[in-house]
């Protein structure tokens, strides 16, 4: 008797049940793509675009100082390969990366005002790269992308969330639920950069308590702790290199 397939099946069933619970207790939409008007603070994020874009531009003068996603989080090796997907991290499940925040004070000040912020980073996608289909770990958080650098040929740089195909616009936010299958294609000769934010899903009282427990368990797991360790090591190497 093979135990692993049975355990995996039980785990899938459990996660499906948790997701259904979260949908029932959510105070906002539960579809693949959410309406920006459900989050009144998004206007402040979009208004900060010029200052955030300026800080990003300075960072991109030295792309070799920015790690790839899989260098920081080995769990992402299936979807992040080569030098194609770089991330400059400010927050990782509530942990502040002070060295990086110091380099981008305007961006840091903005993300500190996002309600229930969990994750924040610049997500830098190389020309011609495809992030294959994958799912996020929990519906406890909602994902936001603020378009910072978007290829001129927007129709050939897109994200699919479930059955929705979306494109980015510089200075505008896209909000979605990453527990739906999603993938990204950049079939252009230009890079694409977004400010990537995860924030707590607004829930009723019971839902909030359950989600806090789930986020706590994720925060103390190797899924978060290993990337934090790797990021600290990366930043030490960058600082020592001058």
Phi and psi restraints in degrees (value plus and minus 20) as a CYANA .aco file:
   2 UNK   PHI    -110.6   -70.6
   2 UNK   PSI      98.3   138.3
   3 UNK   PHI     -99.1   -59.1
   3 UNK   PSI     -59.0   -19.0
   4 UNK   PHI     -76.5   -36.5
   4 UNK   PSI     -69.8   -29.8
   5 UNK   PHI     -78.4   -38.4
   5 UNK   PSI     -55.2   -15.2
   6 UNK   PHI     -88.2   -48.2
   6 UNK   PSI     -62.0   -22.0
   7 UNK   PHI     -84.2   -44.2
   7 UNK   PSI     -62.9   -22.9
   8 UNK   PHI     -81.5   -41.5
   8 UNK   PSI     -62.1   -22.1
   9 UNK   PHI     -83.4   -43.4
   9 UNK   PSI     -62.2   -22.2
  10 UNK   PHI     -83.1   -43.1
  10 UNK   PSI     -61.3   -21.3
  11 UNK   PHI     -82.8   -42.8
  11 UNK   PSI     -62.6   -22.6
  12 UNK   PHI     -82.0   -42.0
  12 UNK   PSI     -62.5   -22.5
  13 UNK   PHI     -84.3   -44.3
  13 UNK   PSI     -60.6   -20.6
  14 UNK   PHI     -84.6   -44.6
  14 UNK   PSI     -65.5   -25.5
  15 UNK   PHI     -83.7   -43.7
  15 UNK   PSI     -56.2   -16.2
  16 UNK   PHI     -84.9   -44.9
  16 UNK   PSI     -60.4   -20.4
  17 UNK   PHI     -84.8   -44.8
  17 UNK   PSI     -59.8   -19.8
  18 UNK   PHI     -83.8   -43.8
  18 UNK   PSI     -63.0   -23.0
  19 UNK   PHI     -82.8   -42.8
  19 UNK   PSI     -59.4   -19.4
  20 UNK   PHI     -85.8   -45.8
  20 UNK   PSI     -59.6   -19.6
  21 UNK   PHI     -80.5   -40.5
  21 UNK   PSI     -65.9   -25.9
  22 UNK   PHI     -82.8   -42.8
  22 UNK   PSI     -57.2   -17.2
  23 UNK   PHI     -84.2   -44.2
  23 UNK   PSI     -60.2   -20.2
  24 UNK   PHI     -86.6   -46.6
  24 UNK   PSI     -51.0   -11.0
  25 UNK   PHI    -123.1   -83.1
  25 UNK   PSI     -16.1    23.9
  26 UNK   PHI     -93.8   -53.8
  26 UNK   PSI     122.4   162.4
  27 UNK   PHI    -116.3   -76.3
  27 UNK   PSI     -20.3    19.7
  28 UNK   PHI    -149.2  -109.2
  28 UNK   PSI     155.8   195.8
  29 UNK   PHI     -76.9   -36.9
  29 UNK   PSI     134.1   174.1
  30 UNK   PHI    -141.5  -101.5
  30 UNK   PSI      -4.9    35.1
  31 UNK   PHI    -100.4   -60.4
  31 UNK   PSI     159.7   199.7
  32 UNK   PHI     -81.2   -41.2
  32 UNK   PSI     -64.0   -24.0
  33 UNK   PHI    -139.4   -99.4
  33 UNK   PSI     111.2   151.2
  34 UNK   PHI    -121.4   -81.4
  34 UNK   PSI     136.5   176.5
  35 UNK   PHI    -100.5   -60.5
  35 UNK   PSI     107.0   147.0
  36 UNK   PHI     -77.4   -37.4
  36 UNK   PSI     -47.8    -7.8
  37 UNK   PHI     -87.7   -47.7
  37 UNK   PSI     -32.9     7.1
  38 UNK   PHI     -94.7   -54.7
  38 UNK   PSI     -29.0    11.0
  39 UNK   PHI    -148.4  -108.4
  39 UNK   PSI      72.1   112.1
  40 UNK   PHI     -78.3   -38.3
  40 UNK   PSI     -45.2    -5.2
  41 UNK   PHI     -98.6   -58.6
  41 UNK   PSI     -27.3    12.7
  42 UNK   PHI     -82.2   -42.2
  42 UNK   PSI     -51.4   -11.4
  43 UNK   PHI     -79.0   -39.0
  43 UNK   PSI     -55.4   -15.4
  44 UNK   PHI     -88.3   -48.3
  44 UNK   PSI     -57.1   -17.1
  45 UNK   PHI     -83.1   -43.1
  45 UNK   PSI     -67.3   -27.3
  46 UNK   PHI     -85.5   -45.5
  46 UNK   PSI     -55.9   -15.9
  47 UNK   PHI     -86.6   -46.6
  47 UNK   PSI     -44.3    -4.3
  48 UNK   PHI    -104.4   -64.4
  48 UNK   PSI     -20.3    19.7
  49 UNK   PHI     -70.5   -30.5
  49 UNK   PSI     -69.1   -29.1
  50 UNK   PHI     -78.4   -38.4
  50 UNK   PSI     -62.5   -22.5
  51 UNK   PHI     -89.2   -49.2
  51 UNK   PSI     -59.7   -19.7
  52 UNK   PHI     -86.5   -46.5
  52 UNK   PSI     -63.0   -23.0
  53 UNK   PHI     -81.8   -41.8
  53 UNK   PSI     -58.6   -18.6
  54 UNK   PHI     -84.0   -44.0
  54 UNK   PSI     -61.9   -21.9
  55 UNK   PHI     -88.1   -48.1
  55 UNK   PSI     -57.8   -17.8
  56 UNK   PHI     -81.1   -41.1
  56 UNK   PSI     -64.3   -24.3
  57 UNK   PHI     -77.0   -37.0
  57 UNK   PSI     -60.6   -20.6
  58 UNK   PHI     -85.0   -45.0
  58 UNK   PSI     -63.5   -23.5
  59 UNK   PHI     -81.1   -41.1
  59 UNK   PSI     -59.3   -19.3
  60 UNK   PHI     -91.8   -51.8
  60 UNK   PSI     -25.9    14.1
  61 UNK   PHI     -88.6   -48.6
  61 UNK   PSI     -39.8     0.2
  62 UNK   PHI    -153.6  -113.6
  62 UNK   PSI      49.4    89.4
  63 UNK   PHI     -82.4   -42.4
  63 UNK   PSI     -43.3    -3.3
  64 UNK   PHI     -86.2   -46.2
  64 UNK   PSI     -36.0     4.0
  65 UNK   PHI    -107.5   -67.5
  65 UNK   PSI     -23.2    16.8
  66 UNK   PHI    -125.5   -85.5
  66 UNK   PSI     104.5   144.5
  67 UNK   PHI     -98.2   -58.2
  67 UNK   PSI     140.5   180.5
  68 UNK   PHI     -98.6   -58.6
  68 UNK   PSI     142.0   182.0
  69 UNK   PHI     -79.3   -39.3
  69 UNK   PSI     -65.5   -25.5
  70 UNK   PHI     -94.3   -54.3
  70 UNK   PSI     -39.8     0.2
  71 UNK   PHI     -87.6   -47.6
  71 UNK   PSI     -52.5   -12.5
  72 UNK   PHI    -108.5   -68.5
  72 UNK   PSI     -63.7   -23.7
  73 UNK   PHI    -142.4  -102.4
  73 UNK   PSI      74.5   114.5
  74 UNK   PHI     -78.5   -38.5
  74 UNK   PSI     -42.9    -2.9
  75 UNK   PHI     -81.3   -41.3
  75 UNK   PSI     -38.5     1.5
  76 UNK   PHI    -114.1   -74.1
  76 UNK   PSI      -9.2    30.8
  77 UNK   PHI     -81.8   -41.8
  77 UNK   PSI     -46.0    -6.0
  78 UNK   PHI     -89.8   -49.8
  78 UNK   PSI     -54.5   -14.5
  79 UNK   PHI    -125.4   -85.4
  79 UNK   PSI     -32.9     7.1
  80 UNK   PHI    -141.7  -101.7
  80 UNK   PSI      94.6   134.6
  81 UNK   PHI    -153.7  -113.7
  81 UNK   PSI     134.5   174.5
  82 UNK   PHI      42.2    82.2
  82 UNK   PSI    -162.4  -122.4
  83 UNK   PHI    -130.3   -90.3
  83 UNK   PSI       9.6    49.6
  84 UNK   PHI    -112.6   -72.6
  84 UNK   PSI     -41.2    -1.2
  85 UNK   PHI    -153.7  -113.7
  85 UNK   PSI      85.6   125.6
  86 UNK   PHI    -125.8   -85.8
  86 UNK   PSI     130.4   170.4
  87 UNK   PHI    -155.4  -115.4
  87 UNK   PSI     114.8   154.8
  88 UNK   PHI    -135.9   -95.9
  88 UNK   PSI      87.5   127.5
  89 UNK   PHI    -116.0   -76.0
  89 UNK   PSI     114.5   154.5
  90 UNK   PHI    -125.0   -85.0
  90 UNK   PSI     -62.2   -22.2
  91 UNK   PHI    -156.1  -116.1
  91 UNK   PSI     124.5   164.5
  92 UNK   PHI    -155.5  -115.5
  92 UNK   PSI      82.2   122.2
  93 UNK   PHI      25.6    65.6
  93 UNK   PSI      34.2    74.2
  94 UNK   PHI      67.6   107.6
  94 UNK   PSI     -34.2     5.8
  95 UNK   PHI    -103.1   -63.1
  95 UNK   PSI     103.2   143.2
  96 UNK   PHI    -104.6   -64.6
  96 UNK   PSI     112.3   152.3
  97 UNK   PHI    -118.6   -78.6
  97 UNK   PSI      70.7   110.7
  98 UNK   PHI     -84.0   -44.0
  98 UNK   PSI     -56.4   -16.4
  99 UNK   PHI     -80.2   -40.2
  99 UNK   PSI     -61.8   -21.8
 100 UNK   PHI     -95.1   -55.1
 100 UNK   PSI     -57.3   -17.3
 101 UNK   PHI     -81.0   -41.0
 101 UNK   PSI     -56.9   -16.9
 102 UNK   PHI     -84.2   -44.2
 102 UNK   PSI     -48.9    -8.9
 103 UNK   PHI     -98.6   -58.6
 103 UNK   PSI     -36.7     3.3
 104 UNK   PHI    -155.4  -115.4
 104 UNK   PSI      50.3    90.3
 105 UNK   PHI     -84.0   -44.0
 105 UNK   PSI     -56.3   -16.3
 106 UNK   PHI     -88.6   -48.6
 106 UNK   PSI     -62.6   -22.6
 107 UNK   PHI     -82.8   -42.8
 107 UNK   PSI     -63.5   -23.5
 108 UNK   PHI     -82.9   -42.9
 108 UNK   PSI     -62.2   -22.2
 109 UNK   PHI     -83.9   -43.9
 109 UNK   PSI     -57.7   -17.7
 110 UNK   PHI     -86.8   -46.8
 110 UNK   PSI     -69.1   -29.1
 111 UNK   PHI     -88.5   -48.5
 111 UNK   PSI     -44.3    -4.3
 112 UNK   PHI     -86.0   -46.0
 112 UNK   PSI     -38.4     1.6
 113 UNK   PHI    -115.6   -75.6
 113 UNK   PSI     -19.6    20.4
 114 UNK   PHI     -98.6   -58.6
 114 UNK   PSI     102.6   142.6
 115 UNK   PHI     -82.3   -42.3
 115 UNK   PSI     108.0   148.0
 116 UNK   PHI      47.8    87.8
 116 UNK   PSI      11.1    51.1
 117 UNK   PHI     -80.4   -40.4
 117 UNK   PSI     114.4   154.4
 118 UNK   PHI    -135.8   -95.8
 118 UNK   PSI     -69.9   -29.9
 119 UNK   PHI    -149.0  -109.0
 119 UNK   PSI     126.8   166.8
 120 UNK   PHI    -175.1  -135.1
 120 UNK   PSI     108.7   148.7
 121 UNK   PHI    -182.9  -142.9
 121 UNK   PSI     143.4   183.4
 122 UNK   PHI    -103.9   -63.9
 122 UNK   PSI     108.2   148.2
 123 UNK   PHI    -128.2   -88.2
 123 UNK   PSI      94.8   134.8
 124 UNK   PHI    -135.0   -95.0
 124 UNK   PSI      92.4   132.4
 125 UNK   PHI    -128.5   -88.5
 125 UNK   PSI     107.5   147.5
 126 UNK   PHI     -92.3   -52.3
 126 UNK   PSI     138.5   178.5
 127 UNK   PHI     -78.1   -38.1
 127 UNK   PSI     121.0   161.0
 128 UNK   PHI      55.7    95.7
 128 UNK   PSI     -11.8    28.2
 129 UNK   PHI    -114.8   -74.8
 129 UNK   PSI     127.9   167.9
 130 UNK   PHI    -142.8  -102.8
 130 UNK   PSI     100.4   140.4
 131 UNK   PHI    -108.9   -68.9
 131 UNK   PSI      95.1   135.1
 132 UNK   PHI     -88.2   -48.2
 132 UNK   PSI     144.6   184.6
 133 UNK   PHI     -76.5   -36.5
 133 UNK   PSI     117.6   157.6
 134 UNK   PHI    -179.9  -139.9
 134 UNK   PSI     152.7   192.7
 135 UNK   PHI    -146.0  -106.0
 135 UNK   PSI     127.2   167.2
 136 UNK   PHI     -98.3   -58.3
 136 UNK   PSI     144.9   184.9
 137 UNK   PHI     -98.9   -58.9
 137 UNK   PSI     -45.4    -5.4
 138 UNK   PHI    -176.2  -136.2
 138 UNK   PSI     125.3   165.3
 139 UNK   PHI    -101.7   -61.7
 139 UNK   PSI     -17.3    22.7
 140 UNK   PHI     -86.2   -46.2
 140 UNK   PSI     -41.8    -1.8
 141 UNK   PHI    -140.9  -100.9
 141 UNK   PSI     137.4   177.4
 142 UNK   PHI    -137.8   -97.8
 142 UNK   PSI     126.7   166.7
 143 UNK   PHI    -125.9   -85.9
 143 UNK   PSI     122.2   162.2
 144 UNK   PHI    -150.2  -110.2
 144 UNK   PSI     116.3   156.3
 145 UNK   PHI    -137.0   -97.0
 145 UNK   PSI     104.5   144.5
 146 UNK   PHI    -119.7   -79.7
 146 UNK   PSI      97.7   137.7
 147 UNK   PHI     -85.2   -45.2
 147 UNK   PSI     104.7   144.7
 148 UNK   PHI    -133.6   -93.6
 148 UNK   PSI     -69.0   -29.0
 149 UNK   PHI    -150.2  -110.2
 149 UNK   PSI      96.2   136.2
 150 UNK   PHI    -143.1  -103.1
 150 UNK   PSI     107.8   147.8
 151 UNK   PHI     -74.7   -34.7
 151 UNK   PSI     127.0   167.0
 152 UNK   PHI     -79.6   -39.6
 152 UNK   PSI     -56.0   -16.0
 153 UNK   PHI    -106.6   -66.6
 153 UNK   PSI      53.7    93.7
 154 UNK   PHI     -82.1   -42.1
 154 UNK   PSI     -50.1   -10.1
 155 UNK   PHI     -85.9   -45.9
 155 UNK   PSI     -39.0     1.0
 156 UNK   PHI    -128.2   -88.2
 156 UNK   PSI      -0.1    39.9
 157 UNK   PHI    -158.8  -118.8
 157 UNK   PSI      85.1   125.1
 158 UNK   PHI    -167.6  -127.6
 158 UNK   PSI     145.8   185.8
 159 UNK   PHI    -143.0  -103.0
 159 UNK   PSI     114.2   154.2
 160 UNK   PHI    -124.3   -84.3
 160 UNK   PSI     105.0   145.0
 161 UNK   PHI    -138.6   -98.6
 161 UNK   PSI      89.0   129.0
 162 UNK   PHI      38.5    78.5
 162 UNK   PSI    -134.9   -94.9
 163 UNK   PHI    -125.6   -85.6
 163 UNK   PSI      -6.8    33.2
 164 UNK   PHI    -124.1   -84.1
 164 UNK   PSI     106.7   146.7
 165 UNK   PHI    -120.2   -80.2
 165 UNK   PSI     102.2   142.2
 166 UNK   PHI    -146.3  -106.3
 166 UNK   PSI     129.6   169.6
 167 UNK   PHI    -139.1   -99.1
 167 UNK   PSI     142.5   182.5
 168 UNK   PHI    -117.4   -77.4
 168 UNK   PSI     138.7   178.7
 169 UNK   PHI    -155.6  -115.6
 169 UNK   PSI     113.1   153.1
 170 UNK   PHI     -80.8   -40.8
 170 UNK   PSI     109.3   149.3
 171 UNK   PHI      64.8   104.8
 171 UNK   PSI     -17.3    22.7
 172 UNK   PHI    -140.2  -100.2
 172 UNK   PSI     131.8   171.8
 173 UNK   PHI    -121.1   -81.1
 173 UNK   PSI     124.0   164.0
 174 UNK   PHI    -140.5  -100.5
 174 UNK   PSI     107.0   147.0
 175 UNK   PHI    -138.7   -98.7
 175 UNK   PSI     110.3   150.3
 176 UNK   PHI    -171.6  -131.6
 176 UNK   PSI     149.0   189.0
 177 UNK   PHI    -122.7   -82.7
 177 UNK   PSI      90.2   130.2
 178 UNK   PHI    -100.1   -60.1
 178 UNK   PSI     -19.9    20.1
 179 UNK   PHI     -96.1   -56.1
 179 UNK   PSI     -36.9     3.1
 180 UNK   PHI     -94.0   -54.0
 180 UNK   PSI     127.0   167.0
 181 UNK   PHI     -76.6   -36.6
 181 UNK   PSI     112.8   152.8
 182 UNK   PHI    -164.6  -124.6
 182 UNK   PSI     135.0   175.0
 183 UNK   PHI    -169.0  -129.0
 183 UNK   PSI     141.2   181.2
 184 UNK   PHI    -151.3  -111.3
 184 UNK   PSI     118.0   158.0
 185 UNK   PHI    -147.8  -107.8
 185 UNK   PSI     114.0   154.0
 186 UNK   PHI    -141.7  -101.7
 186 UNK   PSI      63.0   103.0
 187 UNK   PHI    -110.8   -70.8
 187 UNK   PSI      28.4    68.4
 188 UNK   PHI    -150.2  -110.2
 188 UNK   PSI     156.1   196.1
 189 UNK   PHI    -115.5   -75.5
 189 UNK   PSI      -9.8    30.2
 190 UNK   PHI    -139.3   -99.3
 190 UNK   PSI     134.0   174.0
 191 UNK   PHI    -100.8   -60.8
 191 UNK   PSI     139.2   179.2
 192 UNK   PHI    -141.1  -101.1
 192 UNK   PSI     111.6   151.6
 193 UNK   PHI    -150.4  -110.4
 193 UNK   PSI     113.6   153.6
 194 UNK   PHI    -150.6  -110.6
 194 UNK   PSI     134.7   174.7
 195 UNK   PHI    -105.0   -65.0
 195 UNK   PSI      99.7   139.7
 196 UNK   PHI    -123.7   -83.7
 196 UNK   PSI      98.7   138.7
 197 UNK   PHI    -145.9  -105.9
 197 UNK   PSI     117.7   157.7
 198 UNK   PHI    -135.1   -95.1
 198 UNK   PSI     113.0   153.0
 199 UNK   PHI    -157.8  -117.8
 199 UNK   PSI     138.9   178.9
 200 UNK   PHI     -80.0   -40.0
 200 UNK   PSI     113.8   153.8
 201 UNK   PHI     -89.3   -49.3
 201 UNK   PSI     107.4   147.4
 202 UNK   PHI     -82.2   -42.2
 202 UNK   PSI     104.9   144.9
 203 UNK   PHI    -152.5  -112.5
 203 UNK   PSI     145.7   185.7
 204 UNK   PHI     -93.0   -53.0
 204 UNK   PSI    -199.2  -159.2
 205 UNK   PHI     -80.5   -40.5
 205 UNK   PSI     -67.3   -27.3
 206 UNK   PHI     -84.8   -44.8
 206 UNK   PSI     -64.8   -24.8
 207 UNK   PHI     -81.2   -41.2
 207 UNK   PSI     -58.1   -18.1
 208 UNK   PHI     -82.8   -42.8
 208 UNK   PSI     -63.1   -23.1
 209 UNK   PHI     -82.7   -42.7
 209 UNK   PSI     -64.3   -24.3
 210 UNK   PHI     -84.7   -44.7
 210 UNK   PSI     -64.4   -24.4
 211 UNK   PHI     -85.0   -45.0
 211 UNK   PSI     -56.2   -16.2
 212 UNK   PHI     -81.9   -41.9
 212 UNK   PSI     -59.5   -19.5
 213 UNK   PHI     -85.0   -45.0
 213 UNK   PSI     -64.8   -24.8
 214 UNK   PHI     -81.8   -41.8
 214 UNK   PSI     -64.4   -24.4
 215 UNK   PHI     -85.4   -45.4
 215 UNK   PSI     -58.1   -18.1
 216 UNK   PHI     -80.9   -40.9
 216 UNK   PSI     -63.5   -23.5
 217 UNK   PHI     -85.3   -45.3
 217 UNK   PSI     -58.2   -18.2
 218 UNK   PHI     -86.1   -46.1
 218 UNK   PSI     -61.7   -21.7
 219 UNK   PHI     -82.0   -42.0
 219 UNK   PSI     -55.9   -15.9
 220 UNK   PHI    -112.1   -72.1
 220 UNK   PSI     -20.6    19.4
 221 UNK   PHI    -103.6   -63.6
 221 UNK   PSI     147.8   187.8
 222 UNK   PHI     -84.5   -44.5
 222 UNK   PSI     -42.3    -2.3
 223 UNK   PHI     -76.8   -36.8
 223 UNK   PSI     -52.2   -12.2
 224 UNK   PHI    -126.4   -86.4
 224 UNK   PSI     -60.6   -20.6
 225 UNK   PHI     -85.8   -45.8
 225 UNK   PSI     -59.4   -19.4
 226 UNK   PHI     -83.9   -43.9
 226 UNK   PSI     -69.1   -29.1
 227 UNK   PHI     -78.8   -38.8
 227 UNK   PSI     -57.7   -17.7
 228 UNK   PHI     -82.0   -42.0
 228 UNK   PSI     -62.6   -22.6
 229 UNK   PHI     -83.8   -43.8
 229 UNK   PSI     -65.1   -25.1
 230 UNK   PHI     -85.0   -45.0
 230 UNK   PSI     -58.0   -18.0
 231 UNK   PHI     -86.5   -46.5
 231 UNK   PSI     -59.9   -19.9
 232 UNK   PHI     -82.4   -42.4
 232 UNK   PSI     -61.3   -21.3
 233 UNK   PHI     -85.5   -45.5
 233 UNK   PSI     -60.6   -20.6
 234 UNK   PHI     -82.1   -42.1
 234 UNK   PSI     -67.1   -27.1
 235 UNK   PHI     -84.7   -44.7
 235 UNK   PSI     -54.3   -14.3
 236 UNK   PHI     -83.7   -43.7
 236 UNK   PSI     -62.3   -22.3
 237 UNK   PHI     -83.7   -43.7
 237 UNK   PSI     -62.8   -22.8
 238 UNK   PHI     -83.1   -43.1
 238 UNK   PSI     -63.4   -23.4
 239 UNK   PHI     -86.1   -46.1
 239 UNK   PSI     -59.8   -19.8
 240 UNK   PHI     -89.4   -49.4
 240 UNK   PSI     -47.8    -7.8
 241 UNK   PHI     -96.1   -56.1
 241 UNK   PSI     -32.1     7.9
